C-alpha cells in the first residue's frame, strides 16, 4: 500500500511540474510577443513621423 501511495505522489508531483513548465513556456511566449509588438509599433511610429517631416 505504501508503494502505491508513493507512486501516486510521484505522479501528482510530475503532473504539477509539467503544468508549471507549460504555463512558464506560455508566459514567456506571451511576453516575447508583447515585446516584439511594442518594438514594431515604436519603429512604425518613427517611420511615419519621418515621412511626415519630409
Backbone as CSV, one residue per row, in Angstrom:
resi,resn,N_x,N_y,N_z,CA_x,CA_y,CA_z,C_x,C_y,C_z
1,UNK,0.817,-1.194,0.000,0.000,0.000,0.000,0.865,1.263,0.000
2,UNK,1.990,1.201,0.721,2.868,2.378,0.770,3.476,2.637,-0.606
3,UNK,3.825,1.561,-1.325,4.390,1.723,-2.664,3.431,2.410,-3.600
4,UNK,2.165,2.064,-3.526,1.144,2.701,-4.363,1.003,4.176,-4.009
5,UNK,1.036,4.469,-2.719,0.924,5.850,-2.273,2.099,6.685,-2.793
6,UNK,3.301,6.117,-2.743,4.477,6.824,-3.250,4.365,7.031,-4.752
7,UNK,3.876,6.017,-5.462,3.724,6.130,-6.911,2.716,7.220,-7.275
8,UNK,1.605,7.247,-6.544,0.596,8.284,-6.808,1.176,9.662,-6.491
9,UNK,1.909,9.775,-5.398,2.525,11.055,-5.043,3.508,11.528,-6.093
10,UNK,4.306,10.610,-6.594,5.271,10.981,-7.641,4.554,11.378,-8.933
11,UNK,3.474,10.691,-9.253,2.702,11.038,-10.448,2.119,12.441,-10.320
12,UNK,1.546,12.744,-9.159,0.964,14.077,-8.938,2.059,15.145,-9.025
13,UNK,3.215,14.848,-8.440,4.318,15.805,-8.489,4.774,16.029,-9.933
14,UNK,4.913,14.965,-10.705,5.319,15.093,-12.109,4.287,15.876,-12.902
15,UNK,3.022,15.621,-12.630,1.950,16.357,-13.312,2.014,17.835,-12.968
16,UNK,2.231,18.131,-11.692,2.337,19.514,-11.231,3.477,20.249,-11.944
17,UNK,4.660,19.607,-12.006,5.804,20.260,-12.653,5.581,20.400,-14.158
18,UNK,4.911,19.436,-14.769,4.622,19.543,-16.204,3.691,20.719,-16.472
19,UNK,2.692,20.888,-15.624,1.763,22.014,-15.789,2.507,23.336,-15.617
20,UNK,3.375,23.395,-14.604,4.142,24.625,-14.398,5.085,24.914,-15.572
21,UNK,5.657,23.875,-16.139,6.563,24.055,-17.283,5.798,24.628,-18.475
22,UNK,4.621,24.071,-18.736,3.810,24.559,-19.855,3.363,25.995,-19.594
23,UNK,2.935,26.271,-18.368,2.499,27.633,-18.034,3.659,28.615,-18.180
24,UNK,4.851,28.208,-17.768,6.019,29.082,-17.913,6.359,29.345,-19.368
25,UNK,6.248,28.309,-20.190,6.522,28.465,-21.617,5.515,29.406,-22.267
26,UNK,4.257,29.231,-21.928,3.205,30.098,-22.486,3.427,31.540,-22.035
27,UNK,3.754,31.732,-20.770,4.002,33.079,-20.255,5.180,33.727,-20.968
28,UNK,6.250,32.980,-21.149,7.414,33.522,-21.857,7.052,33.888,-23.295
29,UNK,6.243,33.057,-23.934,5.814,33.355,-25.302,4.975,34.609,-25.381
30,UNK,4.085,34.783,-24.427,3.237,35.988,-24.404,4.099,37.232,-24.183
31,UNK,5.042,37.161,-23.248,5.924,38.309,-23.014,6.774,38.612,-24.240
32,UNK,7.276,37.594,-24.904,8.086,37.804,-26.103,7.254,38.445,-27.211
33,UNK,6.027,37.970,-27.386,5.152,38.538,-28.415,4.828,39.994,-28.096
34,UNK,4.565,40.287,-26.834,4.277,41.670,-26.438,5.481,42.566,-26.678
35,UNK,6.671,42.064,-26.398,7.887,42.846,-26.622,8.090,43.123,-28.105
36,UNK,7.900,42.104,-28.931,8.057,42.270,-30.380,7.033,43.265,-30.918
37,UNK,5.782,43.141,-30.478,4.753,44.071,-30.949,5.053,45.502,-30.518
38,UNK,5.575,45.683,-29.317,5.915,47.024,-28.847,7.038,47.625,-29.688
39,UNK,8.055,46.840,-29.963,9.173,47.334,-30.774,8.702,47.674,-32.191
40,UNK,7.885,46.813,-32.775,7.364,47.073,-34.124,6.515,48.343,-34.133
41,UNK,5.682,48.520,-33.118,4.843,49.719,-33.032,5.698,50.978,-32.946
42,UNK,6.746,50.943,-32.124,7.627,52.110,-31.987,8.338,52.397,-33.303
43,UNK,8.828,51.358,-33.969,9.509,51.572,-35.256,8.569,52.146,-36.304
44,UNK,7.336,51.647,-36.356,6.367,52.171,-37.333,6.064,53.633,-37.044
45,UNK,5.918,53.985,-35.762,5.662,55.394,-35.424,6.817,56.285,-35.866
46,UNK,8.044,55.827,-35.675,9.205,56.629,-36.091,9.237,56.804,-37.601
47,UNK,8.936,55.739,-38.329,8.939,55.822,-39.796,7.870,56.797,-40.283
48,UNK,6.691,56.724,-39.669,5.603,57.613,-40.080,5.953,59.068,-39.767
49,UNK,6.564,59.315,-38.609,6.958,60.684,-38.261,7.987,61.239,-39.239
50,UNK,8.964,60.408,-39.647,9.986,60.867,-40.577,9.377,61.184,-41.941
51,UNK,8.413,60.401,-42.374,7.776,60.660,-43.673,6.950,61.928,-43.644
52,UNK,6.332,62.238,-42.520,5.533,63.465,-42.422,6.411,64.709,-42.464
53,UNK,7.615,64.613,-41.866,8.532,65.758,-41.865,9.102,66.030,-43.244
54,UNK,9.312,64.992,-44.011,9.961,65.126,-45.321,9.067,65.639,-46.387
